[in-house]
Amino acid sequence: MTFSQHGSPHSPSSLYRSVAAMVAWLVWMVLISLTPATGWADTYANTRSNVLVLHSYGPDFTWTRTQQEGIDAVFSPLQAEYDLRIEYLDAVHNPGLLKGPLLLELLRAKLSTQKFRVVLTSDNAAFDFARAHRAELFPGVPIVFMGLNGYDDAMLKGDRDITGVAEDGDMFGTLQVLLRLAPQTRRIVFPGMADDLTYRGLRATITKDLAALPSQVKAEFREYPHVDALLDDLKTLPSDSAIYTIGNMRTRDGQGISSQRAAELMSSTVPVPLFTSWDFLVGHGAVGGSVISGVEQGRLAAEIALQVMRGTRPESIPVRRGAGKILMFDHRQLVRFGIPTSQLPWGSVVRFEPESSLSISREAAWIAGVSFVLLFGVSVSLVIAVLQRRRSEEQVRALNQELEQRVAERTSALEQANKELESFAYSVSHDLRAPLRHIDGFLALLKERVEPNLDDQGLHYMNTIADAARRMSTLIDDLLAFSRMGRQEMSKTPVDMNGLVADVIRGLAPEASGRAIDWQIADLPVVNGDRAMLRVVLFNLISNALKYTSKRAQARIDIGTQPGEEGETVVYVKDNGAGFDMRFKDKLFGVFQRLHRVDEFEGTGIGLANVARIIARHGGKVWAQGQVDQGAAFYVSFLPSTKTET
């Protein structure tokens, strides 16, 4: 994008007009380009391999979120080795960006400093974009695709280092189920948008499946510019029709809507059954069908990516076909259209089915029968006493069961609320990365274009914006790491703390370079714990010691161990740095709690909170001692191996 200048090329008015125009373009691009990017917190990026995940759609699409869930299930336990960088092309909201140069220019600016080991793409738009611009964005990097519609081996002809997971929806299976459950069907409508890559890809592969339909059943592909036109047209469908959804939709003003919402609108508007090949639409208006799972697509693709990064050539890994199929149905829709569950194929999964009380009634009848037999031979003189005792015991048992049920329900509700709250915090932090990455990327472009013409004040403004964006990005990274640490599963093994400390210090070599540091490291024990989590603990404690001794001409950092209470093992990290006031020791391990100004020592206030959370999950304790300008000591305790919780 170029700007013409009037008058002297160095005059203030022309310069400011150029800057203003560039800033306006930047803001416009950020507003229309909903391509957020995220990654795991880069706490120790120097030791990890970079993986790029390129999604066709935005994070508001359920299919995309489920694919990412499958990827995270594989990579989350390996975050010490691999760093995920996620980009969303948002092909439904902004399909025009895929054809113009702006998206390519944006990604070139954002990815120019990154070196990736492998690129994961989801669905057709991202795969086509990655192949077309591979040489410019990530030359020579292997590509692993998932959710690819209309795949055949000829698609990869002429390309190297590409493999993945094809989205082989079982359309034939769903069509057979449709005709079995709705035998009155004479017309099957496939609604979609002509420019939707998913709709086009599936339509191209469904022809052979339609050939197996009975002659009296007609298949119709109807294309619409927006969802309102779709709903207006489908209202006229006769009662012998059925709908098979295979694509995405947009609103009248061009905004993409989730596939779930589109299915809900169709189901609530049209009184004919809706069938699908995707599991996430069951429960949102679809009767069901032979469906596939986005989680399974993401998990399989991530496992293939690990194989590639560990040395296997992509060409030697066959493309996975037909993975993750299951027959799934919504009980509420079955009832709505008068379809008994007895007509479902064997092995079908039925969701949202009311719980039956039959088992409870049988149990009560069994107890009554046994009680009658036991009491039958008892003398009349003991009957009243036995009955009274049994009645009292049943009352107590019932009260206990009711209390236990209430406790279980409230505990479950609390756990669910905590999960939802943590998921909300994760999602908010996750989505905040989008505007920050846009600002950072476009600011780099802006600076490259106008820096030679800016005065010192203008450069100061740009550097201030860049520094603020970086600090906010660091804060969000730390918040994501803190949120993820509470959800990550633990894998406990014996961990050699000596090797772990040495590994952390090697990773912090750039921060220690050129400084006079007296390292005093004692022989450390082997503890039972999650190695990746304990590395985060040591990384935060040792990096804090380096940071808060940075103003010492001669820094001293002691790492050692001491016996604790009841056989506990205590590991400490001590320094002679800035220290802290013990009156505020309770604030040290809280989120966003800091005892020093940012202009004195950088930080976000999340590192020690993460330490406290990890040690608590190991069943231990963390505490600190310090004195202003006299240094600080941080202690973490570990339970004996016989008492360690799993």
PLY file of the C-alpha trace (Angstrom):
ply
format ascii 1.0
element vertex 646
property float x
property float y
property float z
element edge 645
property int vertex1
property int vertex2
end_header
0.00 0.00 0.00
1.54 3.37 -1.01
0.84 6.99 -0.08
1.48 10.03 -2.32
2.99 13.15 -0.68
2.35 16.75 -1.73
5.07 19.40 -1.26
8.44 18.67 0.28
8.91 15.00 1.13
10.24 16.04 4.53
7.67 18.73 5.40
5.83 18.11 8.73
2.36 18.37 7.17
3.01 15.78 4.47
4.79 13.51 6.92
1.96 13.62 9.46
-0.58 12.99 6.69
1.34 9.87 5.71
1.57 8.66 9.29
-2.13 9.33 9.85
-3.07 7.43 6.70
-0.88 4.51 7.71
-2.36 4.42 11.22
-5.89 4.54 9.76
-5.03 1.58 7.53
-3.61 -0.27 10.53
-6.77 0.26 12.59
-8.96 -0.78 9.67
-7.02 -3.97 9.19
-7.21 -4.87 12.88
-10.98 -4.33 12.89
-11.78 -6.38 9.80
-9.19 -9.09 10.23
-10.33 -11.39 13.01
-7.32 -13.66 12.75
-6.22 -13.99 16.36
-3.00 -15.72 17.16
-2.00 -17.42 20.34
0.67 -19.67 21.68
1.79 -21.29 24.86
3.59 -18.97 27.27
7.18 -18.78 26.04
8.76 -19.10 29.48
11.70 -21.03 28.12
11.34 -20.75 24.33
15.06 -21.19 23.69
14.78 -24.90 24.52
11.59 -25.69 22.57
10.66 -26.38 18.96
8.11 -24.09 17.27
4.93 -25.56 15.76
2.57 -23.43 13.63
-1.17 -24.23 13.67
-3.05 -22.59 10.79
-6.86 -22.76 11.17
-9.22 -22.03 8.27
-11.89 -20.54 10.52
-12.03 -18.45 13.71
-12.06 -19.63 17.34
-15.82 -18.91 17.49
-16.45 -21.98 15.31
-17.07 -25.12 17.35
-15.40 -27.41 14.78
-12.21 -25.35 14.96
-12.26 -25.33 18.77
-12.71 -29.11 18.90
-9.80 -29.63 16.48
-7.61 -27.40 18.68
-8.78 -29.36 21.73
-7.46 -32.54 20.11
-4.13 -30.83 19.30
-3.81 -29.53 22.88
-4.48 -33.01 24.27
-1.28 -34.19 22.56
0.96 -31.13 23.01
-0.05 -29.87 26.49
1.93 -32.61 28.31
4.91 -31.74 26.06
4.95 -27.96 26.51
8.53 -28.12 27.81
9.58 -29.40 24.35
7.22 -27.70 21.88
5.75 -24.20 21.54
2.46 -23.83 19.64
1.83 -20.72 17.53
-1.83 -20.52 16.43
-3.18 -18.39 13.57
-6.79 -18.15 12.35
-7.45 -17.26 8.68
-11.17 -16.80 9.44
-12.30 -17.86 5.96
-16.00 -17.59 6.79
-16.00 -14.05 8.22
-13.50 -12.63 5.71
-13.22 -14.91 2.64
-11.87 -12.06 0.50
-8.68 -11.81 2.57
-7.55 -15.21 1.29
-7.42 -13.89 -2.27
-5.76 -10.50 -1.69
-2.23 -9.64 -0.55
-3.12 -8.18 2.86
-3.37 -11.46 4.77
-0.15 -12.73 3.24
1.61 -9.47 4.12
0.30 -9.62 7.69
1.46 -13.20 8.23
4.81 -12.47 6.62
5.36 -9.69 9.17
4.17 -11.82 12.11
6.10 -14.98 11.20
9.26 -13.50 9.71
11.31 -14.12 12.87
9.92 -17.61 13.54
11.48 -20.93 12.51
8.98 -23.78 12.55
9.55 -27.53 12.69
6.12 -28.39 11.28
2.92 -26.62 10.14
-0.51 -28.02 11.07
-3.45 -26.88 8.91
-7.16 -27.39 9.57
-9.71 -27.69 6.77
-9.34 -26.79 3.09
-8.82 -23.00 3.19
-5.80 -23.16 5.49
-4.29 -26.09 3.56
-4.68 -24.33 0.19
-3.24 -21.08 1.63
-0.27 -22.90 3.20
0.56 -24.71 -0.05
0.24 -21.54 -2.14
2.49 -19.42 0.12
4.73 -22.07 1.62
7.91 -20.78 0.00
7.33 -17.25 1.36
6.14 -18.02 4.90
7.83 -21.27 5.96
10.06 -22.65 3.17
10.85 -26.34 3.37
8.73 -26.91 6.51
6.62 -30.13 6.50
2.81 -29.68 6.42
0.39 -31.94 8.33
-3.27 -31.33 7.42
-6.51 -32.27 9.18
-10.20 -31.91 8.34
-9.44 -31.90 4.59
-12.62 -32.39 2.54
-12.62 -34.00 -0.89
-9.18 -35.57 -0.41
-7.64 -37.94 -2.92
-3.99 -38.89 -3.42
-3.76 -36.82 -6.62
-4.10 -33.64 -4.54
-0.52 -34.08 -3.26
1.04 -34.77 -6.64
4.13 -32.61 -7.12
4.38 -31.67 -3.41
6.80 -33.05 -0.85
6.75 -33.31 2.94
2.94 -33.31 3.21
0.65 -35.80 4.98
-2.23 -35.67 7.45
-5.81 -36.67 8.28
-8.58 -36.51 5.67
-12.07 -35.53 6.79
-13.85 -38.57 5.39
-17.35 -37.87 6.58
-19.53 -40.97 6.38
-22.14 -39.44 4.08
-23.20 -42.81 2.76
-23.79 -44.03 6.31
-25.79 -40.94 7.22
-27.90 -41.22 4.05
-28.70 -44.85 4.89
-29.67 -43.86 8.44
-31.84 -41.01 7.09
-33.81 -43.34 4.82
-34.13 -45.90 7.62
-35.48 -43.44 10.19
-37.50 -41.26 7.80
-38.72 -43.72 5.10
-41.30 -41.18 3.86
-38.47 -38.96 2.53
-38.68 -38.18 -1.20
-36.41 -35.10 -1.28
-33.03 -34.54 0.46
-31.90 -30.90 0.43
-28.19 -29.99 0.81
-28.11 -26.23 1.64
-24.93 -24.14 1.47
-23.05 -21.14 0.04
-21.37 -21.29 -3.35
-18.12 -19.70 -2.04
-17.87 -21.96 1.04
-14.87 -24.28 0.61
-16.35 -26.94 2.92
-19.63 -27.02 1.00
-17.82 -27.21 -2.35
-15.43 -29.92 -1.16
-18.18 -32.13 0.25
-20.45 -31.61 -2.75
-17.66 -32.79 -5.02
-17.29 -36.06 -3.11
-20.92 -36.96 -2.41
-21.91 -37.84 -5.99
-21.06 -41.53 -5.66
-23.04 -41.74 -2.41
-26.11 -40.20 -4.04
-25.99 -42.82 -6.77
-27.06 -45.41 -4.19
-30.28 -43.54 -3.32
-33.59 -45.13 -4.37
-34.96 -43.78 -7.62
-37.93 -42.12 -5.90
-35.62 -40.00 -3.68
-34.33 -36.77 -5.22
-31.19 -34.92 -4.03
-31.12 -31.12 -4.35
-28.12 -28.82 -3.82
-29.46 -25.36 -2.99
-27.07 -22.41 -2.71
-27.87 -19.17 -0.86
-26.15 -15.80 -0.37
-27.00 -15.69 3.37
-28.88 -17.53 6.11
-32.06 -15.41 5.81
-32.51 -16.48 2.19
-31.91 -20.09 3.24
-34.59 -19.98 5.96
-37.12 -18.25 3.68
-36.65 -20.94 1.05
-36.66 -23.94 3.38
-39.99 -22.84 4.90
-41.62 -24.02 1.69
-40.29 -27.59 1.90
-43.04 -30.24 1.82
-43.38 -32.74 4.66
-41.71 -35.55 2.68
-38.37 -33.68 2.72
-35.23 -33.94 4.86
-32.22 -31.63 5.24
-28.56 -32.71 5.17
-26.25 -29.88 6.31
-22.71 -29.92 4.86
-21.43 -26.33 5.03
-21.14 -22.97 6.76
-23.39 -19.92 6.56
-23.20 -16.13 6.84
-25.66 -13.44 7.87
-27.12 -10.88 5.49
-24.32 -8.40 6.32
-21.60 -10.97 5.58
-20.78 -12.07 9.13
-20.13 -15.77 9.58
-22.26 -17.66 12.10
-21.42 -20.89 13.87
-22.56 -24.14 12.28
-24.39 -24.95 15.51
-26.42 -21.72 15.33
-27.22 -22.32 11.64
-28.47 -25.83 12.45
-30.60 -24.49 15.32
-32.18 -21.89 13.01
-32.96 -24.47 10.35
-34.37 -26.97 12.84
-36.59 -24.40 14.55
-37.85 -22.95 11.24
-38.48 -26.03 9.12
-40.67 -28.93 10.39
-38.60 -31.64 8.69
-35.67 -33.64 10.14
-32.10 -32.38 9.85
-29.22 -34.89 9.50
-25.46 -34.32 9.79
-22.01 -35.87 9.58
-20.53 -33.79 12.45
-20.84 -34.71 16.12
-20.99 -31.12 17.39
-24.36 -30.52 15.64
-26.04 -33.31 17.63
-27.78 -31.36 20.38
-28.22 -28.25 18.23
-31.16 -29.23 16.06
-29.80 -32.26 14.16
-31.43 -35.67 14.54
-27.97 -37.20 14.11
-26.22 -39.55 11.71
-22.89 -41.29 11.20
-20.75 -38.45 12.56
-17.06 -37.64 12.88
-15.22 -35.86 15.68
-13.10 -32.71 15.38
-11.25 -33.68 18.58
-10.19 -36.94 16.97
-9.07 -35.12 13.80
-6.87 -32.76 15.86
-5.45 -35.53 18.04
-4.45 -37.74 15.10
-2.89 -34.81 13.20
-0.89 -33.77 16.29
0.41 -37.33 16.72
1.53 -37.36 13.07
3.26 -33.98 13.60
5.19 -35.50 16.53
6.30 -38.37 14.31
7.57 -35.90 11.70
9.45 -33.80 14.28
11.04 -36.95 15.67
12.54 -37.87 12.31
9.92 -39.74 10.27
9.60 -38.55 6.67
6.06 -37.27 5.93
5.95 -39.28 2.69
6.34 -42.50 4.70
3.29 -41.70 6.88
0.06 -42.69 5.08
-2.80 -40.19 5.09
-5.31 -41.27 7.75
-8.72 -42.02 6.26
-12.12 -42.61 7.88
-11.08 -41.94 11.49
-13.41 -41.26 14.40
-16.84 -42.34 13.07
-19.75 -43.03 15.43
-23.55 -43.31 15.13
-24.97 -40.54 17.34
-28.52 -39.19 17.80
-30.44 -36.57 19.82
-33.27 -38.21 21.78
-35.28 -34.96 21.78
-35.28 -34.83 17.97
-36.17 -38.52 17.75
-39.21 -37.85 19.93
-40.07 -34.73 17.91
-40.30 -36.70 14.66
-41.81 -39.83 16.19
-38.75 -42.04 15.65
-38.50 -44.86 18.25
-35.01 -45.73 19.49
-35.69 -49.35 18.56
-35.25 -48.32 14.89
-31.72 -47.03 15.46
-28.80 -49.11 14.13
-26.99 -51.35 16.62
-24.29 -49.56 18.59
-25.89 -46.10 18.29
-25.20 -43.49 20.98
-28.30 -41.58 22.09
-27.72 -38.24 23.84
-30.12 -36.22 26.04
-32.18 -39.30 26.93
-34.14 -38.95 30.22
-32.85 -41.14 33.03
-35.00 -44.14 33.92
-36.01 -44.98 37.48
-36.60 -48.66 36.66
-33.40 -49.86 38.35
-34.35 -48.09 41.61
-37.79 -49.72 41.64
-36.28 -53.17 41.13
-33.82 -52.59 43.95
-36.60 -51.52 46.30
-38.65 -54.59 45.40
-35.65 -56.86 45.96
-34.95 -55.37 49.41
-38.61 -55.73 50.39
-38.68 -59.38 49.33
-35.49 -60.27 51.19
-36.71 -58.45 54.29
-39.99 -60.37 54.16
-38.21 -63.74 53.95
-35.88 -62.86 56.83
-38.73 -61.70 59.03
-41.13 -64.52 58.14
-39.87 -67.00 60.78
-39.40 -64.50 63.57
-41.74 -64.83 66.50
-44.59 -62.38 66.94
-43.00 -61.02 70.12
-39.95 -59.75 68.18
-41.71 -58.45 65.06
-42.49 -54.99 66.44
-38.95 -54.47 67.79
-37.29 -55.64 64.57
-39.55 -53.49 62.41
-38.94 -50.44 64.56
-35.18 -50.98 64.41
-35.22 -51.47 60.67
-37.38 -48.40 60.22
-34.91 -46.32 62.22
-31.95 -47.68 60.28
-33.64 -46.95 56.96
-34.40 -43.42 58.06
-30.78 -42.87 59.05
-29.57 -44.45 55.80
-31.95 -42.33 53.79
-30.81 -39.19 55.57
-27.17 -40.14 55.02
-27.78 -40.90 51.37
-29.62 -37.63 50.91
-26.80 -35.74 52.63
-24.16 -37.54 50.54
-26.15 -36.82 47.40
-26.39 -33.14 48.26
-22.67 -32.97 49.03
-21.86 -34.78 45.77
-24.14 -32.49 43.76
-22.72 -29.33 45.33
-19.16 -30.60 44.95
-19.83 -31.39 41.31
-21.41 -27.99 40.78
-18.45 -26.27 42.44
-15.96 -28.24 40.35
-17.91 -27.41 37.21
-18.06 -23.74 38.17
-14.30 -23.71 38.79
-13.66 -25.38 35.44
-15.93 -22.91 33.67
-14.28 -19.98 35.45
-10.83 -21.24 34.57
-11.93 -21.93 30.98
-13.37 -18.40 30.81
-10.12 -16.88 32.07
-8.18 -19.00 29.58
-10.47 -18.03 26.69
-10.32 -14.31 27.56
-6.52 -14.37 27.79
-6.38 -16.53 24.65
-8.50 -14.10 22.63
-6.65 -11.01 23.92
-3.61 -12.18 21.97
-5.31 -11.34 18.66
-5.26 -7.51 18.81
-1.82 -7.53 20.42
-0.33 -9.61 17.62
-2.01 -7.38 15.06
-0.65 -4.26 16.73
2.82 -5.76 16.93
2.79 -7.00 13.34
1.39 -3.89 11.77
3.53 -1.64 13.96
6.58 -3.39 12.51
5.29 -2.62 9.01
4.52 0.97 10.00
7.94 1.49 11.53
9.66 0.05 8.46
7.84 2.48 6.18
7.96 5.73 8.10
10.91 5.45 10.54
13.39 7.37 8.34
11.01 10.36 8.25
10.07 10.51 11.94
11.56 12.94 14.42
12.76 11.83 17.89
9.36 12.40 19.46
7.63 10.30 16.80
10.13 7.47 17.30
9.57 7.71 21.05
5.82 7.32 20.55
6.28 4.24 18.36
8.76 2.63 20.76
6.41 3.32 23.68
3.55 1.54 21.84
5.80 -1.42 21.00
7.05 -1.73 24.61
3.49 -1.59 25.97
2.35 -4.28 23.52
5.26 -6.53 24.50
4.56 -6.10 28.22
0.87 -6.91 27.68
1.81 -9.95 25.58
4.09 -11.20 28.37
1.33 -10.70 30.93
-1.17 -12.66 28.82
1.38 -15.44 28.21
1.93 -15.75 31.97
-1.81 -15.70 32.66
-2.39 -18.46 30.07
0.40 -20.54 31.64
-1.15 -20.03 35.10
-4.61 -21.04 33.86
-3.27 -24.05 31.95
-1.22 -25.26 34.92
-4.39 -25.84 36.96
-5.91 -28.02 34.21
-2.84 -29.96 33.12
-2.69 -33.62 34.11
0.28 -34.64 36.27
2.67 -37.44 35.37
4.79 -38.23 38.43
8.19 -39.87 38.15
11.43 -39.70 40.15
13.02 -36.34 39.24
16.74 -35.63 39.73
16.76 -32.04 40.99
20.50 -31.68 40.25
19.97 -32.26 36.55
16.88 -30.10 36.51
18.71 -27.15 38.16
21.58 -27.49 35.69
19.12 -27.52 32.79
17.38 -24.37 34.06
20.67 -22.50 34.59
21.76 -23.37 31.04
18.49 -21.94 29.77
19.09 -18.72 31.74
22.64 -18.27 30.46
21.73 -15.15 28.40
20.39 -13.40 31.55
23.56 -14.29 33.51
25.99 -13.39 30.71
28.54 -10.71 31.62
27.61 -10.65 35.32
29.69 -11.58 38.38
27.63 -14.32 40.00
28.77 -16.63 42.81
26.72 -19.81 42.33
26.59 -22.05 45.41
24.76 -25.24 44.44
24.55 -28.13 46.91
23.86 -31.77 46.14
20.09 -31.94 45.65
17.76 -34.91 46.23
15.61 -36.96 43.89
11.92 -36.13 44.43
8.73 -37.70 43.14
6.87 -35.25 40.89
5.96 -33.99 37.43
9.25 -33.06 35.74
7.80 -30.38 33.45
5.94 -28.68 36.32
8.98 -28.79 38.65
11.07 -27.22 35.89
8.62 -24.29 35.87
9.06 -23.98 39.67
12.88 -23.88 39.50
12.85 -21.63 36.43
10.72 -19.01 38.21
12.71 -19.11 41.47
16.16 -19.00 39.84
15.18 -16.37 37.24
13.77 -14.22 40.09
17.07 -14.56 41.94
18.94 -13.43 38.81
16.53 -10.52 38.28
16.58 -9.15 41.83
20.40 -9.38 42.11
20.90 -7.55 38.81
21.93 -4.33 40.63
24.61 -6.12 42.72
28.24 -5.82 41.60
28.79 -9.30 43.07
25.67 -11.46 43.10
25.37 -14.61 45.21
22.77 -17.32 44.58
22.54 -20.39 46.84
20.55 -23.48 45.85
20.36 -26.24 48.41
18.27 -28.52 50.57
17.40 -28.96 54.23
15.30 -31.42 56.25
11.67 -30.50 56.83
8.92 -31.55 59.20
7.72 -35.18 59.29
10.28 -36.38 56.78
9.59 -33.69 54.18
12.29 -32.63 51.72
12.85 -28.86 51.47
14.65 -27.19 48.54
15.59 -23.51 48.77
16.86 -20.72 46.51
18.56 -17.79 48.31
20.05 -14.57 46.95
21.64 -11.33 48.15
19.41 -9.10 46.02
16.76 -6.45 46.65
14.84 -8.53 49.18
11.38 -7.57 50.47
9.51 -6.34 53.53
8.23 -9.34 55.56
5.06 -7.41 56.36
3.94 -8.15 52.80
5.06 -11.81 52.60
1.45 -13.04 52.23
1.13 -11.10 48.95
4.12 -12.79 47.29
2.25 -15.82 45.98
-0.92 -14.08 44.80
-1.73 -13.45 41.14
-0.63 -9.97 39.95
0.90 -9.21 43.38
4.22 -7.33 43.12
6.36 -5.70 45.81
8.55 -3.67 43.42
7.76 -1.11 40.75
7.97 -2.17 37.08
10.59 0.50 36.39
12.78 -1.16 39.06
12.31 -4.80 38.09
10.23 -6.11 35.19
7.59 -8.76 35.77
3.90 -9.60 35.72
3.27 -10.95 39.23
2.22 -14.42 38.04
5.44 -16.46 38.32
5.31 -17.06 42.09
1.56 -17.72 41.94
2.35 -20.48 39.44
5.02 -21.85 41.80
2.49 -21.96 44.66
-0.12 -23.72 42.51
2.32 -26.39 41.27
3.73 -27.16 44.74
0.19 -27.35 46.17
-0.70 -29.93 43.50
2.35 -31.93 44.65
1.03 -31.85 48.23
3.82 -29.56 49.46
4.19 -26.01 50.77
5.99 -22.84 49.66
7.14 -19.92 51.79
9.67 -17.08 51.76
11.88 -15.00 54.04
13.54 -11.71 53.23
14.75 -8.31 54.30
14.77 -5.11 52.27
18.10 -4.75 50.43
19.44 -7.84 52.24
18.25 -10.57 49.92
15.52 -13.19 49.94
15.08 -16.96 50.40
12.32 -19.10 48.89
11.53 -22.61 50.15
9.47 -25.43 48.63
8.71 -28.68 50.47
7.90 -32.13 49.11
6.08 -34.89 50.96
7.86 -38.23 51.46
7.27 -40.56 48.52
4.96 -42.75 50.63
2.66 -39.74 51.28
2.79 -37.97 47.94
-0.65 -37.54 46.41
-1.30 -38.42 42.81
0 1
1 2
2 3
3 4
4 5
5 6
6 7
7 8
8 9
9 10
10 11
11 12
12 13
13 14
14 15
15 16
16 17
17 18
18 19
19 20
20 21
21 22
22 23
23 24
24 25
25 26
26 27
27 28
28 29
29 30
30 31
31 32
32 33
33 34
34 35
35 36
36 37
37 38
38 39
39 40
40 41
41 42
42 43
43 44
44 45
45 46
46 47
47 48
48 49
49 50
50 51
51 52
52 53
53 54
54 55
55 56
56 57
57 58
58 59
59 60
60 61
61 62
62 63
63 64
64 65
65 66
66 67
67 68
68 69
69 70
70 71
71 72
72 73
73 74
74 75
75 76
76 77
77 78
78 79
79 80
80 81
81 82
82 83
83 84
84 85
85 86
86 87
87 88
88 89
89 90
90 91
91 92
92 93
93 94
94 95
95 96
96 97
97 98
98 99
99 100
100 101
101 102
102 103
103 104
104 105
105 106
106 107
107 108
108 109
109 110
110 111
111 112
112 113
113 114
114 115
115 116
116 117
117 118
118 119
119 120
120 121
121 122
122 123
123 124
124 125
125 126
126 127
127 128
128 129
129 130
130 131
131 132
132 133
133 134
134 135
135 136
136 137
137 138
138 139
139 140
140 141
141 142
142 143
143 144
144 145
145 146
146 147
147 148
148 149
149 150
150 151
151 152
152 153
153 154
154 155
155 156
156 157
157 158
158 159
159 160
160 161
161 162
162 163
163 164
164 165
165 166
166 167
167 168
168 169
169 170
170 171
171 172
172 173
173 174
174 175
175 176
176 177
177 178
178 179
179 180
180 181
181 182
182 183
183 184
184 185
185 186
186 187
187 188
188 189
189 190
190 191
191 192
192 193
193 194
194 195
195 196
196 197
197 198
198 199
199 200
200 201
201 202
202 203
203 204
204 205
205 206
206 207
207 208
208 209
209 210
210 211
211 212
212 213
213 214
214 215
215 216
216 217
217 218
218 219
219 220
220 221
221 222
222 223
223 224
224 225
225 226
226 227
227 228
228 229
229 230
230 231
231 232
232 233
233 234
234 235
235 236
236 237
237 238
238 239
239 240
240 241
241 242
242 243
243 244
244 245
245 246
246 247
247 248
248 249
249 250
250 251
251 252
252 253
253 254
254 255
255 256
256 257
257 258
258 259
259 260
260 261
261 262
262 263
263 264
264 265
265 266
266 267
267 268
268 269
269 270
270 271
271 272
272 273
273 274
274 275
275 276
276 277
277 278
278 279
279 280
280 281
281 282
282 283
283 284
284 285
285 286
286 287
287 288
288 289
289 290
290 291
291 292
292 293
293 294
294 295
295 296
296 297
297 298
298 299
299 300
300 301
301 302
302 303
303 304
304 305
305 306
306 307
307 308
308 309
309 310
310 311
311 312
312 313
313 314
314 315
315 316
316 317
317 318
318 319
319 320
320 321
321 322
322 323
323 324
324 325
325 326
326 327
327 328
328 329
329 330
330 331
331 332
332 333
333 334
334 335
335 336
336 337
337 338
338 339
339 340
340 341
341 342
342 343
343 344
344 345
345 346
346 347
347 348
348 349
349 350
350 351
351 352
352 353
353 354
354 355
355 356
356 357
357 358
358 359
359 360
360 361
361 362
362 363
363 364
364 365
365 366
366 367
367 368
368 369
369 370
370 371
371 372
372 373
373 374
374 375
375 376
376 377
377 378
378 379
379 380
380 381
381 382
382 383
383 384
384 385
385 386
386 387
387 388
388 389
389 390
390 391
391 392
392 393
393 394
394 395
395 396
396 397
397 398
398 399
399 400
400 401
401 402
402 403
403 404
404 405
405 406
406 407
407 408
408 409
409 410
410 411
411 412
412 413
413 414
414 415
415 416
416 417
417 418
418 419
419 420
420 421
421 422
422 423
423 424
424 425
425 426
426 427
427 428
428 429
429 430
430 431
431 432
432 433
433 434
434 435
435 436
436 437
437 438
438 439
439 440
440 441
441 442
442 443
443 444
444 445
445 446
446 447
447 448
448 449
449 450
450 451
451 452
452 453
453 454
454 455
455 456
456 457
457 458
458 459
459 460
460 461
461 462
462 463
463 464
464 465
465 466
466 467
467 468
468 469
469 470
470 471
471 472
472 473
473 474
474 475
475 476
476 477
477 478
478 479
479 480
480 481
481 482
482 483
483 484
484 485
485 486
486 487
487 488
488 489
489 490
490 491
491 492
492 493
493 494
494 495
495 496
496 497
497 498
498 499
499 500
500 501
501 502
502 503
503 504
504 505
505 506
506 507
507 508
508 509
509 510
510 511
511 512
512 513
513 514
514 515
515 516
516 517
517 518
518 519
519 520
520 521
521 522
522 523
523 524
524 525
525 526
526 527
527 528
528 529
529 530
530 531
531 532
532 533
533 534
534 535
535 536
536 537
537 538
538 539
539 540
540 541
541 542
542 543
543 544
544 545
545 546
546 547
547 548
548 549
549 550
550 551
551 552
552 553
553 554
554 555
555 556
556 557
557 558
558 559
559 560
560 561
561 562
562 563
563 564
564 565
565 566
566 567
567 568
568 569
569 570
570 571
571 572
572 573
573 574
574 575
575 576
576 577
577 578
578 579
579 580
580 581
581 582
582 583
583 584
584 585
585 586
586 587
587 588
588 589
589 590
590 591
591 592
592 593
593 594
594 595
595 596
596 597
597 598
598 599
599 600
600 601
601 602
602 603
603 604
604 605
605 606
606 607
607 608
608 609
609 610
610 611
611 612
612 613
613 614
614 615
615 616
616 617
617 618
618 619
619 620
620 621
621 622
622 623
623 624
624 625
625 626
626 627
627 628
628 629
629 630
630 631
631 632
632 633
633 634
634 635
635 636
636 637
637 638
638 639
639 640
640 641
641 642
642 643
643 644
644 645
